[in-house]
Amino acid sequence: MKMVKSLLLGSAAGLVAVAGAQAADLPVKAKAVEYVKVCSAYGAGYYYIPGTDTCIKIGGYARFDTYVNAVGTFNPAITSAAGTIFNGPGVGNFAYPFKDSDDNDYLTRVRGTIDFDARTQTDYGTLRSYVRFGAEWNSQTGTGAVSGSGIYFERAFIQFSGFTFGYTQSFFDTGLNYMLTTPLSGSNTWTTLAAYTAQFGNGFSATLSLEDAANRTTGVQMAGSTTQAIIGTTTVASGLGYTNYQAGQQAPDIVANLRIDQAWGSAQLSGALHQVQVTLPAYAGYYPGLTSSDSWGWAIGGTVEFKLPFLAAGDSIFFQAGYEEGAANYLGLSGTALGRSTGVGSISLNQVGSFITATGAFYTVADAVATDLFGDTSLTKGWQIQGQFRHYWTPGLRSALYAGYLKYETPDNIVAALDFNLWQVGVNTVWSPVKNLDIGAEVIYSKVDGSAPLGAYASTSASGSNTYSLVGGSTDIWSGGVRVQRNF
């Protein structure tokens, strides 16, 4: 009996073991795989981030540039913002605005960027975040420096329920530009801001924006220059400029615009208030940094763009005009969206025996200049106008034509009024043999012409004594380059 019982228990145990083994081998129901789904709510190229209700679009570009008599984004070698090209990597040590045989005639740049555009629909409207950054290689990384690479940062902002926070295009600007270069005439600046845009329907909107003044602050000029003139001497100059008595920021720029977007095109009217902070100079009895004064500059601008489909699909033209007092960067002048210029011009140096001769032009740019020896300042002023026309010869071949003019004026109550005019005209042609590939070339002519001949003019130094500055004159420059860019 015991033998039968043992046999039954053993058989049962064996059946349980076999059943367990078979159960372990049975397929287990797998989790559902979440495939990336197309998000059509915001246009082509958006996909849902798996497991979320957020749509994202990833893009960017790879770009090759060659610049001739220019730097950056085809910025002509005629502004202080393009100062890199004025001092080559060799043994010379003449800096902006001096040109000599040590300087480069051309530079190259390769840039790669990537951008992320993430959007989520909420009860308050679309929540959007956008970031664009990358890296670049330059054949000259700085004044007198050799080639190298670096990080490139362009945009980072959040938009929600009409608000915009972050680093992006100033709301004073439209961002319109058909050229490869950033024209010297017309405001085009990126900055940090906090703004609110109200939509009224039928394409009408209005924006109020508080914008960091860092990229808009040009400077306060208490002297024409701290560097003595070099005409008829063997002096080695490290560049011309002025003693900047700009005090620290206390208030952001206050910017507002009214805008309309329609099938025929768009139009925008903009205004800005810009605080000018002045550190009072030592020669007036003040210790620099302890005492300051302030005033407010302002600017107004308007842009209108017309679409011209009756000429060809994609054709358009726009005009921009502006006026400023104490807010020089709102004229343009810098040739870059990333900074500002404190001078315009180019002076060619030549050695004749033991003497150095100079030809060309140099004019300083500031928000305000000194009017006496007591630290009193007056605001500079100026106006600008530009127009651009773009025409598509075929869907894959287009050209753009640009012309711009600006006038900068120093106050009438200073000893030497060093006003100047700046002209620019340019043309480009871009071929797109396949979608998202652009191969283009551009040529720009720039001319600076002022109110005084190039020479040594007396001005007040930081100590209150007279010094002599090399300013005035007239000069022109041809610049341009070639670009190959693949967008994705």
C-alpha positions as CSV (number, residue, x, y, z in Angstrom):
1,M,0.0,0.0,0.0
2,K,2.8,2.3,0.9
3,M,4.4,1.5,-2.4
4,V,1.2,2.5,-4.3
5,K,0.9,5.8,-2.3
6,S,4.5,6.7,-3.0
7,L,4.0,6.0,-6.7
8,L,0.9,8.2,-6.9
9,L,2.6,11.1,-5.0
10,G,5.6,10.9,-7.2
11,S,3.5,10.9,-10.4
12,A,1.5,13.9,-9.1
13,A,4.7,15.8,-8.4
14,G,6.0,15.0,-11.8
15,L,2.8,16.2,-13.4
16,V,3.0,19.5,-11.4
17,A,6.6,20.0,-12.5
18,V,5.8,19.4,-16.1
19,A,2.8,21.6,-15.9
20,G,4.9,24.4,-14.4
21,A,7.5,24.1,-17.0
22,Q,4.9,24.2,-19.8
23,A,3.3,27.3,-18.1
24,A,6.7,29.0,-18.0
25,D,7.0,28.4,-21.8
26,L,3.6,29.9,-22.6
27,P,3.9,33.4,-24.4
28,V,3.3,36.4,-22.1
29,K,1.1,39.3,-23.5
30,A,3.6,42.0,-24.5
31,K,3.1,45.7,-23.9
32,A,1.8,47.7,-26.8
33,V,4.6,49.3,-28.8
34,E,4.1,53.1,-29.1
35,Y,4.9,54.1,-32.6
36,V,5.7,57.7,-33.5
37,K,2.6,59.3,-35.0
38,V,2.2,62.2,-37.4
39,C,0.9,65.4,-35.8
40,S,-1.0,67.4,-38.4
41,A,-2.3,70.2,-36.1
42,Y,0.7,72.5,-36.8
43,G,1.7,71.7,-40.3
44,A,4.1,69.3,-42.0
45,G,7.1,67.8,-40.2
46,Y,5.5,67.5,-36.7
47,Y,5.3,64.2,-34.8
48,Y,3.9,63.3,-31.4
49,I,6.5,62.6,-28.7
50,P,5.7,59.0,-27.7
51,G,3.6,58.9,-24.5
52,T,2.7,62.6,-24.6
53,D,0.3,65.0,-26.3
54,T,3.3,67.3,-27.4
55,C,4.2,67.6,-31.0
56,I,7.8,68.3,-32.1
57,K,9.5,69.3,-35.3
58,I,13.3,68.8,-35.7
59,G,15.2,70.8,-38.3
60,G,18.3,72.8,-39.0
61,Y,20.9,73.5,-41.7
62,A,24.5,72.9,-42.8
63,R,26.1,76.0,-44.3
64,F,29.4,76.9,-46.1
65,D,30.3,80.6,-46.5
66,T,33.1,82.4,-48.2
67,Y,33.4,86.2,-47.5
68,V,35.3,88.7,-49.5
69,N,36.1,92.0,-47.7
70,A,33.5,90.9,-45.2
71,V,33.1,88.9,-42.1
72,G,30.3,87.1,-40.2
73,T,27.1,87.0,-42.3
74,F,28.6,88.9,-45.2
75,N,29.1,92.0,-43.0
76,P,31.2,94.5,-45.0
77,A,34.6,95.4,-43.5
78,I,33.4,98.9,-42.8
79,T,32.0,98.7,-39.3
80,S,33.5,98.0,-35.8
81,A,31.3,95.0,-35.6
82,A,33.3,93.6,-38.5
83,G,36.6,94.4,-36.7
84,T,37.9,90.8,-37.0
85,I,39.0,91.3,-40.6
86,F,41.1,94.4,-39.8
87,N,43.8,92.5,-38.0
88,G,45.1,89.4,-39.6
89,P,46.9,86.4,-37.9
90,G,50.3,87.6,-38.9
91,V,52.8,90.1,-37.4
92,G,50.9,93.3,-38.0
93,N,49.1,95.0,-35.1
94,F,46.9,97.7,-36.7
95,A,43.4,97.2,-35.5
96,Y,40.0,98.6,-36.7
97,P,39.6,100.8,-38.7
98,F,43.1,100.5,-40.1
99,K,43.6,98.3,-43.2
100,D,47.1,97.1,-44.2
101,S,48.7,94.2,-46.1
102,D,48.5,92.0,-43.1
103,D,44.7,91.8,-43.3
104,N,42.8,89.0,-44.9
105,D,41.0,89.6,-48.2
106,Y,38.7,86.6,-47.6
107,L,37.5,84.5,-44.8
108,T,35.5,81.2,-44.6
109,R,33.0,79.8,-42.2
110,V,31.2,76.5,-41.9
111,R,28.1,76.3,-39.6
112,G,25.8,73.5,-38.6
113,T,22.6,74.1,-36.5
114,I,19.7,72.1,-35.2
115,D,16.4,73.4,-34.0
116,F,13.5,72.0,-32.0
117,D,10.0,73.3,-32.1
118,A,7.7,71.7,-29.5
119,R,4.0,72.6,-29.3
120,T,1.2,71.4,-27.0
121,Q,-2.5,72.4,-27.2
122,T,-3.8,73.6,-23.8
123,D,-6.9,75.3,-22.4
124,Y,-5.1,78.6,-22.9
125,G,-4.0,78.0,-26.4
126,T,-0.8,76.6,-27.8
127,L,2.2,76.3,-25.6
128,R,5.3,76.5,-27.7
129,S,9.0,76.3,-27.0
130,Y,11.7,76.8,-29.7
131,V,15.5,76.4,-29.5
132,R,18.1,76.8,-32.3
133,F,21.8,76.3,-31.7
134,G,24.8,74.7,-33.3
135,A,28.6,75.0,-33.9
136,E,30.7,76.8,-36.4
137,W,34.3,76.8,-37.8
138,N,35.9,80.1,-38.7
139,S,39.1,80.7,-40.6
140,Q,39.8,83.5,-38.2
141,T,38.2,83.5,-34.7
142,G,39.1,87.0,-33.6
143,T,41.3,90.0,-34.0
144,G,44.8,88.6,-34.8
145,A,43.7,85.1,-34.0
146,V,44.0,81.9,-36.1
147,S,41.2,79.5,-37.1
148,G,39.1,77.6,-34.7
149,S,35.6,76.4,-33.8
150,G,33.0,77.5,-31.4
151,I,29.4,77.2,-30.2
152,Y,26.7,79.1,-32.1
153,F,23.5,80.1,-30.3
154,E,20.6,81.7,-32.1
155,R,17.2,81.3,-30.4
156,A,15.5,80.0,-27.2
157,F,12.0,81.2,-26.3
158,I,8.7,80.1,-24.8
159,Q,5.3,81.3,-26.1
160,F,2.1,80.8,-24.2
161,S,-1.3,82.5,-24.3
162,G,0.0,85.6,-26.1
163,F,3.2,85.9,-24.0
164,T,6.8,85.4,-25.4
165,F,9.8,84.9,-23.0
166,G,13.4,84.3,-24.1
167,Y,16.0,85.2,-26.7
168,T,14.6,86.1,-30.2
169,Q,14.0,88.8,-32.7
170,S,13.2,92.2,-31.3
171,F,9.5,93.2,-31.7
172,F,10.7,96.5,-33.1
173,D,11.8,94.6,-36.2
174,T,10.0,92.5,-38.7
175,G,12.9,90.2,-39.5
176,L,12.4,90.6,-43.2
177,N,15.5,90.3,-45.3
178,Y,16.0,88.9,-48.8
179,M,19.8,89.4,-48.8
180,L,22.6,87.1,-47.5
181,T,24.0,90.1,-45.6
182,T,22.4,91.9,-42.8
183,P,22.1,95.4,-44.3
184,L,23.7,98.4,-42.5
185,S,20.5,100.3,-43.0
186,G,17.5,99.1,-40.9
187,S,17.1,97.6,-37.5
188,N,17.6,93.8,-37.2
189,T,18.5,92.7,-33.7
190,W,18.1,89.6,-31.5
191,T,17.7,90.2,-27.8
192,T,16.3,88.8,-24.5
193,L,12.7,89.9,-24.0
194,A,9.4,89.5,-22.2
195,A,6.4,90.4,-24.4
196,Y,2.7,90.2,-24.8
197,T,0.9,90.1,-28.2
198,A,-2.8,90.7,-28.5
199,Q,-4.6,89.3,-31.6
200,F,-7.6,91.4,-32.7
201,G,-8.6,89.2,-35.6
202,N,-8.5,89.7,-39.4
203,G,-4.7,89.8,-39.2
204,F,-4.4,92.7,-36.8
205,S,-2.2,92.4,-33.7
206,A,-0.3,94.6,-31.2
207,T,2.7,93.8,-29.0
208,L,4.2,95.4,-25.9
209,S,7.7,94.1,-25.1
210,L,10.3,94.7,-22.4
211,E,13.7,94.1,-24.1
212,D,17.2,93.8,-22.7
213,A,19.1,96.9,-23.7
214,A,22.5,95.2,-24.0
215,N,22.4,94.7,-27.8
216,R,20.9,98.1,-28.3
217,T,23.3,100.2,-26.2
218,T,25.9,101.9,-28.4
219,G,27.8,104.0,-25.9
220,V,28.3,107.5,-24.6
221,Q,31.2,109.5,-26.1
222,M,33.1,112.0,-24.0
223,A,36.0,112.2,-26.4
224,G,36.6,111.7,-30.1
225,S,39.2,109.2,-29.4
226,T,41.9,108.3,-26.8
227,T,44.4,107.5,-29.6
228,Q,46.5,110.2,-31.2
229,A,46.5,110.8,-34.9
230,I,49.1,108.9,-37.0
231,I,49.3,111.1,-40.1
232,G,52.9,112.0,-40.7
233,T,54.2,109.8,-37.9
234,T,55.6,106.3,-37.4
235,T,53.2,105.6,-34.5
236,V,51.9,102.1,-34.3
237,A,48.1,102.4,-33.6
238,S,46.0,99.8,-31.9
239,G,42.8,101.1,-33.4
240,L,40.5,104.1,-33.0
241,G,37.5,104.4,-30.8
242,Y,36.3,106.6,-27.9
243,T,36.3,106.5,-24.2
244,N,32.9,105.0,-23.4
245,Y,31.2,106.7,-20.4
246,Q,28.1,104.4,-20.6
247,A,26.8,103.6,-17.1
248,G,25.1,100.3,-16.1
249,Q,21.6,99.3,-17.2
250,Q,18.8,100.4,-15.0
251,A,15.8,99.8,-17.3
252,P,15.0,97.7,-20.3
253,D,14.0,99.1,-23.7
254,I,10.2,99.5,-23.9
255,V,9.1,98.4,-27.4
256,A,5.6,98.4,-28.9
257,N,4.2,97.6,-32.4
258,L,1.0,97.5,-34.4
259,R,0.9,94.9,-37.2
260,I,-1.3,93.7,-39.9
261,D,-0.9,90.5,-42.0
262,Q,-3.1,90.0,-45.1
263,A,-3.1,88.2,-48.4
264,W,-1.5,91.2,-50.1
265,G,1.4,91.3,-47.6
266,S,2.1,92.9,-44.2
267,A,2.8,96.2,-42.5
268,Q,4.1,97.1,-39.1
269,L,4.6,100.4,-37.1
270,S,7.1,100.2,-34.2
271,G,8.3,102.5,-31.4
272,A,10.9,102.1,-28.7
273,L,12.1,104.0,-25.6
274,H,15.8,103.5,-24.8
275,Q,17.5,104.7,-21.6
276,V,20.9,106.5,-22.0
277,Q,22.9,106.2,-18.8
278,V,26.0,108.4,-18.4
279,T,28.8,108.0,-15.9
280,L,30.0,111.5,-15.2
281,P,33.8,112.0,-16.0
282,A,36.7,112.7,-13.7
283,Y,37.7,115.9,-15.4
284,A,34.3,117.5,-14.5
285,G,35.1,116.8,-10.8
286,Y,33.3,113.4,-10.5
287,Y,34.8,110.1,-9.7
288,P,33.7,107.8,-12.5
289,G,31.2,105.2,-11.4
290,L,29.9,107.0,-8.3
291,T,27.8,109.7,-10.1
292,S,25.7,109.3,-13.1
293,S,22.8,110.9,-15.0
294,D,20.3,109.6,-17.4
295,S,18.0,110.6,-20.3
296,W,15.7,108.7,-22.6
297,G,16.2,108.2,-26.3
298,W,13.6,106.9,-28.6
299,A,13.0,105.4,-32.1
300,I,10.2,104.9,-34.5
301,G,10.1,102.6,-37.5
302,G,7.7,101.4,-40.2
303,T,7.8,98.5,-42.6
304,V,5.5,97.4,-45.4
305,E,5.8,94.3,-47.6
306,F,3.8,93.7,-50.8
307,K,3.5,90.2,-52.4
308,L,3.7,90.3,-56.2
309,P,2.3,87.0,-57.5
310,F,1.3,88.7,-60.8
311,L,5.0,88.9,-61.6
312,A,6.0,85.4,-60.5
313,A,5.1,83.1,-57.6
314,G,7.1,84.1,-54.5
315,D,7.9,87.6,-55.8
316,S,7.7,90.4,-53.2
317,I,9.0,93.9,-52.3
318,F,9.3,95.7,-49.0
319,F,10.3,99.1,-47.7
320,Q,11.5,100.1,-44.3
321,A,12.2,103.5,-42.7
322,G,13.1,104.7,-39.2
323,Y,14.2,107.7,-37.1
324,E,16.0,107.8,-33.8
325,E,17.3,110.1,-31.1
326,G,19.7,108.6,-28.5
327,A,19.1,105.1,-29.8
328,A,21.6,104.7,-32.7
329,N,21.3,100.9,-33.0
330,Y,17.7,101.2,-34.1
331,L,19.1,102.7,-37.3
332,G,21.1,99.4,-38.0
333,L,24.8,100.2,-38.7
334,S,26.2,97.0,-37.1
335,G,25.5,94.6,-40.0
336,T,24.8,91.8,-37.5
337,A,21.8,90.7,-35.4
338,L,24.1,89.8,-32.5
339,G,25.7,93.1,-31.6
340,R,26.2,96.8,-32.3
341,S,28.7,99.1,-34.0
342,T,30.5,102.0,-32.3
343,G,32.1,103.2,-35.5
344,V,32.0,103.1,-39.3
345,G,34.7,103.5,-41.9
346,S,38.0,102.0,-43.1
347,I,41.4,103.7,-43.2
348,S,44.0,102.3,-45.6
349,L,47.6,102.8,-44.3
350,N,50.7,103.0,-46.5
351,Q,54.3,103.6,-45.6
352,V,56.3,106.2,-47.5
353,G,59.9,106.3,-46.2
354,S,59.6,106.7,-42.5
355,F,56.1,108.1,-42.6
356,I,52.7,106.5,-42.5
357,T,50.0,108.0,-44.7
358,A,46.3,107.3,-44.3
359,T,43.3,107.5,-46.6
360,G,39.7,106.6,-46.1
361,A,37.2,107.5,-43.4
362,F,36.3,106.9,-39.8
363,Y,33.3,108.2,-37.8
364,T,32.3,107.2,-34.3
365,V,28.7,106.1,-33.4
366,A,27.2,106.7,-30.0
367,D,23.8,107.3,-28.3
368,A,25.0,110.5,-26.8
369,V,28.1,112.8,-26.9
370,A,29.6,115.4,-24.5
371,T,28.8,119.0,-25.2
372,D,31.1,120.7,-22.6
373,L,33.7,120.0,-19.9
374,F,31.1,119.6,-17.2
375,G,29.8,116.1,-18.2
376,D,26.7,117.4,-20.0
377,T,25.6,115.3,-23.0
378,S,23.2,115.6,-25.8
379,L,21.6,112.8,-27.8
380,T,22.7,111.9,-31.3
381,K,20.0,111.4,-34.0
382,G,19.6,109.8,-37.4
383,W,17.2,108.3,-39.9
384,Q,17.3,105.5,-42.5
385,I,15.4,104.0,-45.4
386,Q,15.9,100.8,-47.3
387,G,14.1,98.7,-49.9
388,Q,14.4,95.1,-51.1
389,F,12.9,93.4,-54.1
390,R,12.9,89.6,-54.7
391,H,12.1,87.9,-58.0
392,Y,11.8,84.2,-59.0
393,W,13.1,83.7,-62.5
394,T,12.1,80.1,-62.2
395,P,10.9,78.1,-59.1
396,G,14.5,77.2,-58.5
397,L,16.3,80.4,-59.4
398,R,15.7,83.8,-57.6
399,S,17.5,87.1,-57.3
400,A,17.2,90.0,-54.8
401,L,18.0,93.7,-55.1
402,Y,18.7,96.0,-52.1
403,A,19.3,99.7,-51.7
404,G,19.7,101.5,-48.4
405,Y,20.6,104.9,-47.0
406,L,21.1,106.3,-43.5
407,K,22.2,109.6,-42.0
408,Y,23.8,110.0,-38.6
409,E,24.0,113.4,-36.9
410,T,25.9,114.6,-33.8
411,P,24.4,117.5,-31.8
412,D,24.7,121.0,-33.2
413,N,26.2,122.4,-30.0
414,I,29.4,120.5,-30.0
415,V,32.7,121.9,-31.4
416,A,33.1,119.6,-34.4
417,A,29.9,118.1,-35.8
418,L,31.1,114.8,-37.3
419,D,28.0,113.7,-39.2
420,F,28.1,111.1,-41.9
421,N,25.9,109.5,-44.6
422,L,26.1,105.8,-45.5
423,W,24.9,104.3,-48.8
424,Q,24.5,100.6,-49.7
425,V,23.4,98.8,-52.8
426,G,23.6,95.0,-53.4
427,V,22.3,92.1,-55.5
428,N,22.3,88.4,-55.1
429,T,21.3,85.3,-57.1
430,V,20.4,82.0,-55.5
431,W,20.0,78.7,-57.3
432,S,18.1,75.8,-55.7
433,P,18.7,72.7,-58.0
434,V,16.8,70.5,-55.6
435,K,14.4,71.3,-52.7
436,N,16.1,72.8,-49.6
437,L,19.5,73.3,-51.2
438,D,20.6,76.9,-51.9
439,I,23.7,77.9,-53.8
440,G,24.1,81.7,-53.9
441,A,26.4,84.6,-54.5
442,E,26.1,88.2,-53.5
443,V,27.8,91.6,-54.1
444,I,27.5,94.7,-52.0
445,Y,28.7,98.2,-52.5
446,S,29.0,100.4,-49.4
447,K,30.0,104.1,-49.1
448,V,30.6,106.3,-46.1
449,D,30.8,110.1,-46.7
450,G,31.0,112.6,-43.9
451,S,30.9,116.3,-43.0
452,A,34.7,116.7,-42.5
453,P,37.8,115.6,-44.4
454,L,40.0,112.9,-42.8
455,G,42.3,114.6,-40.4
456,A,43.4,115.1,-36.8
457,Y,40.8,116.9,-34.8
458,A,41.0,118.1,-31.2
459,S,38.8,116.5,-28.6
460,T,38.6,116.3,-24.8
461,S,40.4,113.4,-23.1
462,A,39.4,111.7,-19.9
463,S,41.6,114.1,-18.0
464,G,40.1,117.2,-19.6
465,S,43.1,118.0,-21.8
466,N,43.1,118.1,-25.6
467,T,44.0,115.1,-27.6
468,Y,43.8,114.6,-31.4
469,S,41.7,112.0,-33.1
470,L,41.9,110.7,-36.7
471,V,38.3,111.1,-37.9
472,G,36.3,112.3,-41.0
473,G,36.9,111.5,-44.6
474,S,35.1,109.4,-47.2
475,T,35.6,105.8,-48.3
476,D,33.8,102.9,-50.1
477,I,34.2,99.2,-50.3
478,W,33.0,96.3,-52.5
479,S,32.2,93.1,-50.5
480,G,30.3,89.9,-50.9
481,G,30.7,86.2,-51.1
482,V,29.3,82.7,-51.8
483,R,27.0,80.5,-49.8
484,V,26.0,76.9,-50.0
485,Q,23.3,75.8,-47.6
486,R,21.2,72.6,-47.1
487,N,18.1,73.0,-44.9
488,F,16.5,70.0,-43.4
